[in-house]
Amino acid sequence: MKILMIARSEHTLTYDFVQKIYSDGYYIIKIVHTPADAVLSMRQIAPDVVILDIDFLMETGESLILEQVYSYNNIPVIYVTDESVKQILDKTLDQQSFGYVSYNCTKEELSAALDRAYSKINLVEKTAAQSNMMNILMESSSMGIIFLDRTGRIVKHNNLFFDIFKAEPNLDSIEKISGGSINNKMIGELLAGEKHDIVKLNLKGVKKFLHVSAEKCKWYNNELVMMFISDMTNLYKAQHSLEESEMRFAKVFSERSDPGVIVKCSTCEIYAANRAFAEKYKVDMKNCTGSTLVTYIGTEVSNILKLRAHGKDSFSLSRIQQQSFAGDTFIVNFKGKKISFDNTDYFFMEIRDVTEQVKAEEAKKMFQQHLMHANKLTALGTLVSCMAHEINNPNNFIMFNTSLVSDYIDILTGRKEDDGEEPMSAEEIQTDLRELVDGIAKGAERIKLIVDDLKSYARTGRVSIFQKICLKEAAETSVRLLSHKIRKATKRFKATFPDDSFFIYGNQQKLEQVFMNILMNSIEAIKSTDCLLEVKCYNDANYQIIEIIDEGVGIAEENLGKLLDPFFSTKFQNGGTGLGLYIANSIIKEHRGFLNIRSRVSIGTTVTIKFPKYAHA
Protein backbone atom coordinates (compact mmCIF):
# COMPACT_ATOMS: atom_id res chain seq x y z
CA MET A 1 0.00 0.00 0.00
CA LYS A 2 1.43 3.35 -1.12
CA ILE A 3 1.78 6.15 1.45
CA LEU A 4 2.73 9.75 0.67
CA MET A 5 4.31 11.65 3.57
CA ILE A 6 4.02 15.45 3.70
CA ALA A 7 6.18 17.01 6.47
CA ARG A 8 7.84 20.33 7.31
CA SER A 9 11.35 18.91 7.00
CA GLU A 10 13.36 15.73 7.33
CA HIS A 11 14.12 16.67 10.92
CA THR A 12 10.45 16.54 11.77
CA LEU A 13 10.16 12.84 11.01
CA THR A 14 11.48 10.44 13.59
CA TYR A 15 13.07 7.14 12.69
CA ASP A 16 10.81 5.41 15.15
CA PHE A 17 7.62 6.75 13.45
CA VAL A 18 8.77 5.62 9.99
CA GLN A 19 9.66 2.17 11.26
CA LYS A 20 6.22 1.79 12.77
CA ILE A 21 4.71 2.41 9.36
CA TYR A 22 6.95 -0.16 7.64
CA SER A 23 6.48 -2.78 10.36
CA ASP A 24 2.69 -2.55 9.92
CA GLY A 25 2.96 -3.66 6.29
CA TYR A 26 2.72 -0.22 4.68
CA TYR A 27 5.15 1.36 2.25
CA ILE A 28 6.13 5.05 2.13
CA ILE A 29 6.52 5.73 -1.55
CA LYS A 30 7.61 9.35 -1.18
CA ILE A 31 8.26 12.07 1.40
CA VAL A 32 7.83 15.71 0.36
CA HIS A 33 8.49 18.99 2.25
CA THR A 34 7.00 21.73 0.03
CA PRO A 35 3.46 22.46 -1.09
CA ALA A 36 4.48 22.33 -4.79
CA ASP A 37 6.06 18.87 -4.38
CA ALA A 38 3.00 17.69 -2.50
CA VAL A 39 0.60 18.73 -5.27
CA LEU A 40 2.87 17.27 -8.00
CA SER A 41 3.22 13.96 -6.18
CA MET A 42 -0.53 13.68 -5.74
CA ARG A 43 -0.94 13.93 -9.49
CA GLN A 44 1.91 11.58 -10.39
CA ILE A 45 1.72 8.66 -7.96
CA ALA A 46 -1.93 8.69 -6.74
CA PRO A 47 -1.19 7.32 -3.26
CA ASP A 48 -3.52 5.08 -1.31
CA VAL A 49 -3.19 7.21 1.83
CA VAL A 50 -1.67 10.57 2.76
CA ILE A 51 -0.03 11.31 6.13
CA LEU A 52 0.00 15.09 6.50
CA ASP A 53 1.88 17.07 9.15
CA ILE A 54 -0.78 19.36 10.58
CA ASP A 55 1.77 21.99 11.57
CA PHE A 56 3.06 22.05 7.99
CA LEU A 57 -0.47 22.77 6.79
CA MET A 58 -1.03 25.46 9.41
CA GLU A 59 2.29 27.18 8.72
CA THR A 60 2.02 27.20 4.91
CA GLY A 61 -1.74 27.84 4.75
CA GLU A 62 -1.78 25.90 1.46
CA SER A 63 -5.44 24.92 1.05
CA LEU A 64 -4.48 23.79 -2.49
CA ILE A 65 -2.97 20.65 -0.98
CA LEU A 66 -6.29 19.59 0.54
CA GLU A 67 -8.18 20.48 -2.64
CA GLN A 68 -5.77 18.26 -4.56
CA VAL A 69 -6.19 15.45 -2.06
CA TYR A 70 -9.99 15.50 -2.22
CA SER A 71 -10.07 15.80 -5.99
CA TYR A 72 -8.56 12.29 -6.17
CA ASN A 73 -11.53 10.12 -5.10
CA ASN A 74 -11.41 11.08 -1.42
CA ILE A 75 -7.94 9.68 -0.67
CA PRO A 76 -7.67 9.06 3.12
CA VAL A 77 -5.72 11.75 5.00
CA ILE A 78 -4.26 11.16 8.47
CA TYR A 79 -3.02 14.25 10.33
CA VAL A 80 0.12 13.86 12.41
CA THR A 81 1.98 16.19 14.86
CA ASP A 82 4.29 16.04 17.81
CA GLU A 83 1.65 17.49 20.11
CA SER A 84 -1.03 15.71 22.07
CA VAL A 85 -4.13 14.26 20.34
CA LYS A 86 -6.31 16.82 22.11
CA GLN A 87 -4.25 19.67 20.66
CA ILE A 88 -4.52 18.09 17.18
CA LEU A 89 -8.28 17.91 17.49
CA ASP A 90 -8.44 21.53 18.53
CA LYS A 91 -6.40 22.65 15.51
CA THR A 92 -8.09 20.47 12.85
CA LEU A 93 -11.68 20.43 13.96
CA ASP A 94 -12.78 22.13 10.72
CA GLN A 95 -10.72 19.89 8.41
CA GLN A 96 -11.98 16.81 6.55
CA SER A 97 -9.58 14.32 8.11
CA PHE A 98 -9.79 10.53 8.31
CA GLY A 99 -7.70 10.08 11.50
CA TYR A 100 -5.35 11.75 14.03
CA VAL A 101 -2.04 10.45 15.41
CA SER A 102 1.10 11.90 17.04
CA TYR A 103 4.70 11.15 16.13
CA ASN A 104 5.20 9.45 19.47
CA CYS A 105 2.10 7.21 19.17
CA THR A 106 2.34 3.50 19.70
CA LYS A 107 2.36 0.99 16.84
CA GLU A 108 -1.14 -0.09 17.84
CA GLU A 109 -2.44 3.52 17.75
CA LEU A 110 -0.96 4.02 14.29
CA SER A 111 -2.53 0.77 13.00
CA ALA A 112 -5.88 1.75 14.46
CA ALA A 113 -5.70 5.17 12.77
CA LEU A 114 -4.92 3.60 9.38
CA ASP A 115 -7.72 1.06 9.80
CA ARG A 116 -10.19 3.82 10.73
CA ALA A 117 -9.13 5.83 7.69
CA TYR A 118 -9.79 2.94 5.33
CA SER A 119 -13.07 2.06 7.03
CA LYS A 120 -14.21 5.62 6.60
CA ILE A 121 -13.24 5.77 2.91
CA ASN A 122 -15.10 2.48 2.30
CA LEU A 123 -18.15 4.01 3.93
CA VAL A 124 -17.81 7.13 1.77
CA GLU A 125 -17.45 5.01 -1.36
CA LYS A 126 -20.51 2.95 -0.47
CA THR A 127 -22.47 6.11 0.24
CA ALA A 128 -21.35 7.57 -3.09
CA ALA A 129 -22.31 4.33 -4.87
CA GLN A 130 -25.73 4.37 -3.24
CA SER A 131 -26.17 8.00 -4.20
CA ASN A 132 -25.12 7.21 -7.76
CA MET A 133 -27.53 4.26 -7.88
CA MET A 134 -30.30 6.51 -6.60
CA ASN A 135 -29.52 9.04 -9.34
CA ILE A 136 -29.60 6.31 -11.99
CA LEU A 137 -32.94 5.01 -10.69
CA MET A 138 -34.40 8.49 -10.57
CA GLU A 139 -33.24 9.35 -14.10
CA SER A 140 -34.51 6.05 -15.53
CA SER A 141 -37.94 6.54 -13.98
CA SER A 142 -40.90 7.49 -16.16
CA MET A 143 -42.07 9.84 -13.41
CA GLY A 144 -40.81 13.13 -12.12
CA ILE A 145 -39.24 12.59 -8.66
CA ILE A 146 -38.35 15.23 -6.06
CA PHE A 147 -37.27 15.28 -2.42
CA LEU A 148 -38.54 18.15 -0.26
CA ASP A 149 -37.31 19.26 3.13
CA ARG A 150 -39.61 20.42 5.91
CA THR A 151 -39.85 23.91 4.40
CA GLY A 152 -40.95 22.61 1.00
CA ARG A 153 -37.58 23.35 -0.60
CA ILE A 154 -36.46 20.93 -3.33
CA VAL A 155 -33.25 19.22 -2.20
CA LYS A 156 -33.03 16.56 -4.93
CA HIS A 157 -34.79 15.89 -8.22
CA ASN A 158 -34.48 14.12 -11.53
CA ASN A 159 -34.39 15.89 -14.89
CA LEU A 160 -37.85 14.68 -15.90
CA PHE A 161 -39.39 16.69 -13.08
CA PHE A 162 -38.32 20.00 -14.65
CA ASP A 163 -39.21 18.69 -18.14
CA ILE A 164 -42.78 18.05 -16.96
CA PHE A 165 -43.18 21.54 -15.55
CA LYS A 166 -41.04 23.29 -18.20
CA ALA A 167 -39.43 25.11 -15.27
CA GLU A 168 -36.02 26.67 -14.76
CA PRO A 169 -33.63 24.46 -12.70
CA ASN A 170 -32.84 27.37 -10.35
CA LEU A 171 -36.35 27.30 -8.88
CA ASP A 172 -36.36 25.34 -5.62
CA SER A 173 -40.01 25.56 -4.52
CA ILE A 174 -42.63 23.10 -5.78
CA GLU A 175 -45.35 25.62 -4.98
CA LYS A 176 -43.74 28.26 -7.22
CA ILE A 177 -43.02 25.78 -9.98
CA SER A 178 -46.62 24.47 -10.02
CA GLY A 179 -48.16 27.92 -9.79
CA GLY A 180 -49.58 27.15 -6.35
CA SER A 181 -51.45 23.99 -7.44
CA ILE A 182 -49.12 21.74 -5.43
CA ASN A 183 -48.71 23.37 -2.02
CA ASN A 184 -47.98 22.37 1.56
CA LYS A 185 -51.66 21.77 2.27
CA MET A 186 -51.97 19.33 -0.61
CA ILE A 187 -48.73 17.58 0.35
CA GLY A 188 -50.06 17.19 3.88
CA GLU A 189 -53.27 15.66 2.55
CA LEU A 190 -51.29 13.24 0.38
CA LEU A 191 -49.17 12.18 3.36
CA ALA A 192 -52.35 11.70 5.38
CA GLY A 193 -53.62 9.24 2.78
CA GLU A 194 -56.08 11.45 0.97
CA LYS A 195 -56.25 10.77 -2.78
CA HIS A 196 -55.75 13.33 -5.50
CA ASP A 197 -56.37 11.60 -8.83
CA ILE A 198 -55.53 14.36 -11.26
CA VAL A 199 -54.00 17.79 -10.72
CA LYS A 200 -54.94 20.21 -13.48
CA LEU A 201 -52.40 22.88 -14.32
CA ASN A 202 -52.05 25.64 -16.85
CA LEU A 203 -48.34 26.03 -17.49
CA LYS A 204 -47.54 28.89 -19.84
CA GLY A 205 -50.80 28.40 -21.70
CA VAL A 206 -50.46 24.59 -21.93
CA LYS A 207 -52.96 22.44 -20.04
CA LYS A 208 -51.38 19.66 -18.00
CA PHE A 209 -52.94 16.77 -16.13
CA LEU A 210 -50.67 15.30 -13.44
CA HIS A 211 -50.96 12.39 -11.04
CA VAL A 212 -49.22 13.23 -7.75
CA SER A 213 -48.33 11.01 -4.76
CA ALA A 214 -46.13 11.59 -1.71
CA GLU A 215 -44.56 9.68 1.15
CA LYS A 216 -42.10 10.35 3.94
CA CYS A 217 -38.52 9.06 3.78
CA LYS A 218 -35.07 9.49 5.33
CA TRP A 219 -32.01 10.61 3.43
CA TYR A 220 -28.70 10.88 5.33
CA ASN A 221 -30.67 11.00 8.58
CA ASN A 222 -32.80 13.88 7.28
CA GLU A 223 -36.60 13.72 7.29
CA LEU A 224 -37.73 14.36 3.70
CA VAL A 225 -40.85 14.09 1.60
CA MET A 226 -40.47 12.11 -1.65
CA MET A 227 -42.97 13.00 -4.36
CA PHE A 228 -43.79 11.12 -7.57
CA ILE A 229 -45.35 13.13 -10.40
CA SER A 230 -46.65 11.45 -13.59
CA ASP A 231 -47.63 13.44 -16.66
CA MET A 232 -51.04 12.01 -17.58
CA THR A 233 -51.81 14.67 -20.20
CA ASN A 234 -51.57 12.39 -23.24
CA LEU A 235 -53.42 9.57 -21.49
CA TYR A 236 -56.14 11.96 -20.35
CA LYS A 237 -56.50 13.36 -23.86
CA ALA A 238 -56.61 9.82 -25.29
CA GLN A 239 -59.26 8.82 -22.76
CA HIS A 240 -61.26 11.95 -23.55
CA SER A 241 -60.94 11.21 -27.28
CA LEU A 242 -62.01 7.62 -26.67
CA GLU A 243 -65.09 8.76 -24.78
CA GLU A 244 -65.97 11.14 -27.60
CA SER A 245 -65.33 8.37 -30.13
CA GLU A 246 -67.60 6.00 -28.20
CA MET A 247 -70.34 8.63 -28.17
CA ARG A 248 -69.95 9.18 -31.91
CA PHE A 249 -69.94 5.42 -32.53
CA ALA A 250 -73.09 4.97 -30.44
CA LYS A 251 -74.82 7.72 -32.40
CA VAL A 252 -73.68 6.44 -35.80
CA PHE A 253 -74.48 2.84 -34.82
CA SER A 254 -77.96 3.78 -33.67
CA GLU A 255 -78.76 5.88 -36.74
CA ARG A 256 -77.13 3.75 -39.47
CA SER A 257 -79.48 2.55 -42.20
CA ASP A 258 -78.36 -1.11 -42.16
CA PRO A 259 -79.43 -3.31 -39.24
CA GLY A 260 -76.64 -3.97 -36.76
CA VAL A 261 -76.09 -5.70 -33.43
CA ILE A 262 -73.21 -6.03 -30.97
CA VAL A 263 -73.14 -9.58 -29.63
CA LYS A 264 -71.08 -11.09 -26.80
CA CYS A 265 -68.86 -13.77 -28.36
CA SER A 266 -69.13 -16.29 -25.53
CA THR A 267 -72.94 -16.33 -25.14
CA CYS A 268 -74.37 -14.66 -28.30
CA GLU A 269 -76.14 -12.27 -25.95
CA ILE A 270 -77.06 -8.97 -27.60
CA TYR A 271 -75.18 -6.08 -26.00
CA ALA A 272 -76.78 -3.46 -28.26
CA ALA A 273 -79.01 -3.30 -31.32
CA ASN A 274 -79.73 -0.32 -33.53
CA ARG A 275 -83.05 1.07 -34.69
CA ALA A 276 -82.76 -0.48 -38.17
CA PHE A 277 -82.38 -3.96 -36.63
CA ALA A 278 -85.54 -3.53 -34.57
CA GLU A 279 -87.45 -2.24 -37.60
CA LYS A 280 -86.25 -5.07 -39.86
CA TYR A 281 -87.20 -7.83 -37.41
CA LYS A 282 -90.32 -5.94 -36.22
CA VAL A 283 -89.39 -5.87 -32.51
CA ASP A 284 -89.06 -3.27 -29.77
CA MET A 285 -85.44 -2.07 -29.68
CA LYS A 286 -85.49 -1.88 -25.85
CA ASN A 287 -86.25 -5.60 -25.63
CA CYS A 288 -83.27 -6.57 -27.81
CA THR A 289 -80.57 -5.79 -25.24
CA GLY A 290 -79.92 -8.83 -23.05
CA SER A 291 -81.74 -11.28 -25.33
CA THR A 292 -79.93 -13.88 -27.43
CA LEU A 293 -79.31 -13.51 -31.15
CA VAL A 294 -80.84 -16.92 -31.90
CA THR A 295 -84.25 -15.45 -30.98
CA TYR A 296 -84.17 -13.33 -34.12
CA ILE A 297 -82.07 -15.17 -36.72
CA GLY A 298 -82.96 -18.79 -35.86
CA THR A 299 -81.02 -21.71 -34.40
CA GLU A 300 -79.64 -23.07 -37.69
CA VAL A 301 -78.22 -19.74 -38.87
CA SER A 302 -76.92 -18.97 -35.37
CA ASN A 303 -74.99 -22.27 -35.28
CA ILE A 304 -73.50 -21.59 -38.72
CA LEU A 305 -72.41 -18.14 -37.60
CA LYS A 306 -70.75 -19.62 -34.49
CA LEU A 307 -68.78 -22.05 -36.67
CA ARG A 308 -67.76 -19.30 -39.08
CA ALA A 309 -66.71 -16.98 -36.26
CA HIS A 310 -64.84 -19.57 -34.15
CA GLY A 311 -61.25 -18.43 -33.63
CA LYS A 312 -61.49 -15.65 -36.20
CA ASP A 313 -61.48 -11.87 -36.05
CA SER A 314 -64.05 -11.53 -38.85
CA PHE A 315 -66.56 -13.65 -40.74
CA SER A 316 -69.35 -13.42 -43.30
CA LEU A 317 -72.40 -15.39 -44.37
CA SER A 318 -74.24 -14.63 -47.59
CA ARG A 319 -77.74 -15.01 -49.00
CA ILE A 320 -79.55 -16.17 -45.86
CA GLN A 321 -83.33 -16.09 -45.76
CA GLN A 322 -84.79 -14.50 -42.64
CA GLN A 323 -88.23 -13.87 -41.27
CA SER A 324 -89.41 -11.00 -39.07
CA PHE A 325 -91.72 -11.37 -36.11
CA ALA A 326 -94.47 -9.99 -38.37
CA GLY A 327 -93.96 -12.84 -40.86
CA ASP A 328 -92.11 -10.85 -43.56
CA THR A 329 -89.38 -12.81 -45.38
CA PHE A 330 -86.20 -11.24 -46.70
CA ILE A 331 -82.66 -12.24 -47.71
CA VAL A 332 -79.61 -10.85 -45.90
CA ASN A 333 -75.83 -10.98 -45.77
CA PHE A 334 -74.19 -11.23 -42.33
CA LYS A 335 -70.80 -9.61 -41.79
CA GLY A 336 -69.09 -9.64 -38.40
CA LYS A 337 -65.91 -8.21 -36.89
CA LYS A 338 -64.50 -8.92 -33.44
CA ILE A 339 -64.14 -5.93 -31.11
CA SER A 340 -63.06 -5.81 -27.47
CA PHE A 341 -63.86 -3.47 -24.60
CA ASP A 342 -64.19 -3.83 -20.83
CA ASN A 343 -62.05 -7.01 -21.10
CA THR A 344 -64.81 -8.73 -23.08
CA ASP A 345 -64.88 -9.89 -26.72
CA TYR A 346 -67.84 -8.93 -28.87
CA PHE A 347 -68.85 -9.27 -32.50
CA PHE A 348 -70.10 -6.19 -34.27
CA MET A 349 -72.50 -7.67 -36.84
CA GLU A 350 -73.81 -5.84 -39.86
CA ILE A 351 -76.93 -7.29 -41.47
CA ARG A 352 -77.52 -6.08 -45.02
CA ASP A 353 -80.81 -6.71 -46.81
CA VAL A 354 -79.98 -8.02 -50.30
CA THR A 355 -83.48 -9.14 -51.26
CA GLU A 356 -83.78 -6.72 -54.19
CA GLN A 357 -80.21 -7.44 -55.27
CA VAL A 358 -80.91 -11.19 -55.36
CA LYS A 359 -84.10 -10.62 -57.33
CA ALA A 360 -82.21 -8.43 -59.81
CA GLU A 361 -79.48 -11.05 -60.20
CA GLU A 362 -82.04 -13.79 -60.73
CA ALA A 363 -83.80 -11.64 -63.34
CA LYS A 364 -80.46 -10.98 -65.05
CA LYS A 365 -79.63 -14.66 -64.96
CA MET A 366 -83.02 -15.52 -66.45
CA PHE A 367 -82.51 -12.90 -69.16
CA GLN A 368 -79.09 -14.36 -69.99
CA GLN A 369 -80.61 -17.83 -70.19
CA HIS A 370 -83.20 -16.50 -72.64
CA LEU A 371 -80.42 -14.92 -74.69
CA MET A 372 -78.44 -18.16 -74.62
CA HIS A 373 -81.53 -20.09 -75.71
CA ALA A 374 -82.19 -17.62 -78.53
CA ASN A 375 -78.57 -17.88 -79.61
CA LYS A 376 -78.77 -21.66 -79.54
CA LEU A 377 -81.94 -21.64 -81.64
CA THR A 378 -80.22 -19.44 -84.20
CA ALA A 379 -77.28 -21.86 -84.32
CA LEU A 380 -79.65 -24.82 -84.55
CA GLY A 381 -81.29 -23.29 -87.62
CA THR A 382 -77.88 -23.20 -89.28
CA LEU A 383 -77.01 -26.70 -88.09
CA VAL A 384 -80.25 -28.25 -89.35
CA SER A 385 -79.49 -27.11 -92.89
CA CYS A 386 -75.96 -28.52 -92.52
CA MET A 387 -77.29 -31.78 -91.11
CA ALA A 388 -79.40 -32.35 -94.24
CA HIS A 389 -76.19 -32.46 -96.27
CA GLU A 390 -74.33 -34.45 -93.65
CA ILE A 391 -77.04 -37.08 -93.35
CA ASN A 392 -77.69 -37.25 -97.11
CA ASN A 393 -74.29 -38.77 -97.95
CA PRO A 394 -74.38 -41.77 -95.60
CA ASN A 395 -78.08 -42.18 -96.34
CA ASN A 396 -77.40 -42.47 -100.12
CA PHE A 397 -74.65 -44.97 -99.36
CA ILE A 398 -77.08 -47.03 -97.24
CA MET A 399 -79.75 -46.97 -99.97
CA PHE A 400 -77.27 -48.08 -102.64
CA ASN A 401 -75.92 -50.93 -100.51
CA THR A 402 -79.45 -51.98 -99.56
CA SER A 403 -80.45 -52.41 -103.21
CA LEU A 404 -77.36 -54.61 -103.82
CA VAL A 405 -78.15 -56.70 -100.77
CA SER A 406 -81.70 -57.18 -102.11
CA ASP A 407 -80.35 -58.42 -105.48
CA TYR A 408 -78.05 -60.95 -103.77
CA ILE A 409 -80.94 -62.26 -101.67
CA ASP A 410 -83.06 -62.77 -104.82
CA ILE A 411 -80.21 -64.66 -106.46
CA LEU A 412 -79.67 -66.86 -103.41
CA THR A 413 -83.40 -67.64 -103.13
CA GLY A 414 -83.78 -68.31 -106.87
CA ARG A 415 -86.09 -65.43 -107.56
CA LYS A 416 -83.52 -63.95 -109.88
CA GLU A 417 -80.73 -65.37 -111.97
CA ASP A 418 -77.15 -64.15 -111.86
CA ASP A 419 -76.75 -62.25 -115.16
CA GLY A 420 -72.98 -61.87 -114.83
CA GLU A 421 -70.56 -63.41 -117.32
CA GLU A 422 -69.37 -65.84 -114.68
CA PRO A 423 -71.91 -66.82 -112.01
CA MET A 424 -70.73 -66.00 -108.44
CA SER A 425 -70.26 -68.77 -105.96
CA ALA A 426 -72.14 -68.80 -102.69
CA GLU A 427 -68.90 -67.97 -100.84
CA GLU A 428 -68.32 -64.88 -103.04
CA ILE A 429 -71.89 -63.70 -102.53
CA GLN A 430 -71.50 -64.12 -98.74
CA THR A 431 -68.25 -62.05 -98.80
CA ASP A 432 -69.93 -59.25 -100.75
CA LEU A 433 -72.96 -59.32 -98.47
CA ARG A 434 -70.76 -58.93 -95.40
CA GLU A 435 -69.03 -55.88 -96.96
CA LEU A 436 -72.37 -54.37 -97.96
CA VAL A 437 -73.87 -54.88 -94.51
CA ASP A 438 -70.73 -53.39 -92.89
CA GLY A 439 -71.12 -50.33 -95.14
CA ILE A 440 -74.79 -50.01 -94.18
CA ALA A 441 -73.84 -50.24 -90.47
CA LYS A 442 -71.13 -47.57 -90.83
CA GLY A 443 -73.53 -45.26 -92.66
CA ALA A 444 -76.16 -45.76 -89.95
CA GLU A 445 -73.52 -45.14 -87.23
CA ARG A 446 -72.51 -41.93 -89.01
CA ILE A 447 -76.14 -40.76 -89.10
CA LYS A 448 -76.59 -41.74 -85.44
CA LEU A 449 -73.47 -39.77 -84.45
CA ILE A 450 -74.72 -36.71 -86.36
CA VAL A 451 -78.16 -36.97 -84.76
CA ASP A 452 -76.68 -37.57 -81.26
CA ASP A 453 -74.42 -34.51 -81.60
CA LEU A 454 -77.38 -32.43 -82.72
CA LYS A 455 -79.59 -33.74 -79.90
CA SER A 456 -76.82 -33.12 -77.36
CA TYR A 457 -76.39 -29.56 -78.54
CA ALA A 458 -80.14 -28.89 -78.68
CA ARG A 459 -80.92 -30.44 -75.29
CA THR A 460 -82.20 -27.80 -72.82
CA GLY A 461 -82.03 -29.79 -69.58
CA ARG A 462 -79.07 -30.22 -67.16
CA VAL A 463 -77.41 -26.97 -68.25
CA SER A 464 -76.96 -25.94 -64.60
CA ILE A 465 -75.13 -29.14 -63.64
CA PHE A 466 -71.35 -28.78 -63.40
CA GLN A 467 -69.18 -31.87 -63.23
CA LYS A 468 -65.88 -33.29 -64.40
CA ILE A 469 -65.87 -33.14 -68.21
CA CYS A 470 -63.37 -33.57 -71.04
CA LEU A 471 -62.72 -30.25 -72.74
CA LYS A 472 -61.36 -32.04 -75.83
CA GLU A 473 -64.65 -33.92 -76.32
CA ALA A 474 -66.64 -30.67 -76.27
CA ALA A 475 -64.32 -29.18 -78.92
CA GLU A 476 -64.45 -32.34 -81.09
CA THR A 477 -68.27 -32.40 -80.97
CA SER A 478 -68.44 -28.76 -82.08
CA VAL A 479 -66.08 -29.49 -85.00
CA ARG A 480 -68.20 -32.49 -86.09
CA LEU A 481 -71.41 -30.46 -85.98
CA LEU A 482 -69.88 -27.80 -88.22
CA SER A 483 -67.89 -30.17 -90.44
CA HIS A 484 -70.04 -29.48 -93.51
CA LYS A 485 -69.60 -25.71 -93.20
CA ILE A 486 -65.88 -26.13 -92.47
CA ARG A 487 -65.38 -28.19 -95.64
CA LYS A 488 -67.24 -25.60 -97.69
CA ALA A 489 -65.22 -22.70 -96.19
CA THR A 490 -61.65 -24.02 -96.46
CA LYS A 491 -59.45 -26.78 -97.71
CA ARG A 492 -56.90 -26.01 -94.99
CA PHE A 493 -58.53 -27.13 -91.80
CA LYS A 494 -56.40 -28.45 -88.93
CA ALA A 495 -57.55 -29.90 -85.63
CA THR A 496 -54.89 -30.77 -83.05
CA PHE A 497 -56.33 -32.84 -80.21
CA PRO A 498 -53.62 -34.62 -78.16
CA ASP A 499 -54.26 -38.03 -76.67
CA ASP A 500 -54.14 -36.64 -73.13
CA SER A 501 -57.47 -36.06 -71.46
CA PHE A 502 -58.19 -32.37 -70.88
CA PHE A 503 -60.44 -32.38 -67.82
CA ILE A 504 -62.08 -29.29 -66.34
CA TYR A 505 -64.99 -28.66 -64.00
CA GLY A 506 -67.93 -27.45 -66.07
CA ASN A 507 -70.97 -28.13 -68.27
CA GLN A 508 -70.34 -29.73 -71.68
CA GLN A 509 -73.47 -28.34 -73.39
CA LYS A 510 -72.51 -24.78 -72.47
CA LEU A 511 -68.94 -25.26 -73.66
CA GLU A 512 -70.16 -26.72 -76.98
CA GLN A 513 -72.17 -23.53 -77.44
CA VAL A 514 -68.99 -21.46 -76.77
CA PHE A 515 -66.96 -23.33 -79.39
CA MET A 516 -69.83 -23.31 -81.89
CA ASN A 517 -70.19 -19.52 -81.63
CA ILE A 518 -66.47 -18.86 -82.06
CA LEU A 519 -66.06 -21.43 -84.88
CA MET A 520 -69.01 -19.93 -86.76
CA ASN A 521 -67.39 -16.48 -86.52
CA SER A 522 -64.15 -17.88 -87.94
CA ILE A 523 -65.96 -19.75 -90.76
CA GLU A 524 -67.87 -16.63 -91.76
CA ALA A 525 -64.64 -14.53 -91.67
CA ILE A 526 -62.89 -16.81 -94.21
CA LYS A 527 -63.31 -15.56 -97.76
CA SER A 528 -61.19 -18.15 -99.60
CA THR A 529 -60.86 -21.91 -99.41
CA ASP A 530 -57.07 -21.41 -99.28
CA CYS A 531 -57.32 -19.68 -95.90
CA LEU A 532 -56.30 -21.57 -92.78
CA LEU A 533 -58.73 -22.57 -90.02
CA GLU A 534 -57.15 -24.32 -87.05
CA VAL A 535 -58.34 -25.64 -83.68
CA LYS A 536 -55.63 -26.43 -81.10
CA CYS A 537 -55.97 -27.98 -77.68
CA TYR A 538 -53.05 -27.88 -75.21
CA ASN A 539 -52.27 -27.04 -71.57
CA ASP A 540 -49.78 -25.43 -69.22
CA ALA A 541 -49.13 -25.80 -65.50
CA ASN A 542 -52.51 -24.37 -64.41
CA TYR A 543 -54.83 -24.16 -67.41
CA GLN A 544 -56.43 -26.21 -70.21
CA ILE A 545 -56.27 -24.07 -73.36
CA ILE A 546 -58.22 -24.00 -76.63
CA GLU A 547 -57.10 -21.81 -79.52
CA ILE A 548 -59.16 -21.14 -82.67
CA ILE A 549 -57.11 -19.49 -85.42
CA ASP A 550 -58.35 -18.24 -88.78
CA GLU A 551 -56.88 -16.35 -91.72
CA GLY A 552 -60.08 -14.40 -92.23
CA VAL A 553 -60.76 -10.73 -92.81
CA GLY A 554 -59.73 -9.77 -89.26
CA ILE A 555 -61.23 -7.16 -86.95
CA ALA A 556 -60.54 -3.42 -86.94
CA GLU A 557 -58.61 -2.27 -83.87
CA GLU A 558 -61.32 0.20 -82.82
CA ASN A 559 -63.84 -2.68 -82.62
CA LEU A 560 -61.73 -5.07 -80.53
CA GLY A 561 -62.80 -3.48 -77.24
CA LYS A 562 -66.50 -3.80 -78.14
CA LEU A 563 -66.57 -7.45 -79.24
CA LEU A 564 -67.77 -8.77 -75.86
CA ASP A 565 -70.52 -6.16 -75.49
CA PRO A 566 -74.08 -7.48 -75.94
CA PHE A 567 -75.74 -6.64 -79.27
CA PHE A 568 -72.51 -5.41 -80.86
CA SER A 569 -71.93 -6.93 -84.28
CA THR A 570 -70.13 -6.08 -87.52
CA LYS A 571 -72.46 -8.47 -89.39
CA PHE A 572 -75.95 -7.08 -88.78
CA GLN A 573 -76.51 -6.87 -92.56
CA ASN A 574 -75.76 -10.62 -92.78
CA GLY A 575 -78.05 -11.66 -89.95
CA GLY A 576 -75.67 -11.18 -86.99
CA THR A 577 -77.29 -10.67 -83.57
CA GLY A 578 -74.30 -9.45 -81.55
CA LEU A 579 -74.90 -12.13 -78.93
CA GLY A 580 -72.46 -14.88 -79.90
CA LEU A 581 -69.27 -13.60 -78.24
CA TYR A 582 -71.16 -11.95 -75.36
CA ILE A 583 -72.77 -15.30 -74.46
CA ALA A 584 -69.52 -17.19 -75.04
CA ASN A 585 -67.67 -14.84 -72.67
CA SER A 586 -70.43 -15.15 -70.02
CA ILE A 587 -70.17 -18.95 -70.12
CA ILE A 588 -66.36 -18.84 -69.97
CA LYS A 589 -66.49 -16.56 -66.89
CA GLU A 590 -69.01 -18.95 -65.31
CA HIS A 591 -66.34 -21.64 -65.74
CA ARG A 592 -63.73 -19.33 -64.10
CA GLY A 593 -61.96 -19.06 -67.45
CA PHE A 594 -60.52 -16.26 -69.60
CA LEU A 595 -61.16 -15.19 -73.21
CA ASN A 596 -58.57 -13.29 -75.23
CA ILE A 597 -58.96 -12.09 -78.84
CA ARG A 598 -56.05 -10.93 -81.02
CA SER A 599 -56.76 -9.76 -84.56
CA ARG A 600 -55.35 -7.78 -87.48
CA VAL A 601 -57.31 -6.67 -90.51
CA SER A 602 -56.62 -8.86 -93.61
CA ILE A 603 -54.31 -11.11 -91.52
CA GLY A 604 -56.71 -13.05 -89.33
CA THR A 605 -57.87 -13.66 -85.77
CA THR A 606 -56.72 -15.83 -82.87
CA VAL A 607 -59.13 -16.60 -80.04
CA THR A 608 -57.53 -18.10 -76.90
CA ILE A 609 -59.69 -19.63 -74.16
CA LYS A 610 -58.21 -20.76 -70.82
CA PHE A 611 -59.95 -22.90 -68.19
CA PRO A 612 -58.55 -23.92 -64.79
CA LYS A 613 -57.54 -27.58 -64.64
CA TYR A 614 -59.92 -29.91 -62.86
CA ALA A 615 -59.42 -29.75 -59.11
CA HIS A 616 -62.98 -30.11 -57.77
CA ALA A 617 -63.33 -32.07 -54.56
PyMOL commands that set and color helices and strands:
alter all, ss='L'
color gray80, all
select helices_A, chain A and resi 15-23+35-45+54-60+63-71+85-92+107-140+159-165+174-177+184-191+233-255+275-281+285-288+294-297+299-309+355-413+426-458+471-481+483-489+508-525+557-560+572-574+580-590
alter helices_A, ss='H'
color red, helices_A
select strands_A, chain A and resi 2-6+27-32+49-53+77-81+99-102+144-148+154-157+199-203+206-219+222-231+260-264+270-273+314-323+329-341+344-353+467-470+492-496+503-506+532-539+543-550+594-600+604-612
alter strands_A, ss='S'
color yellow, strands_A
deselect
rebuild
show_as cartoon
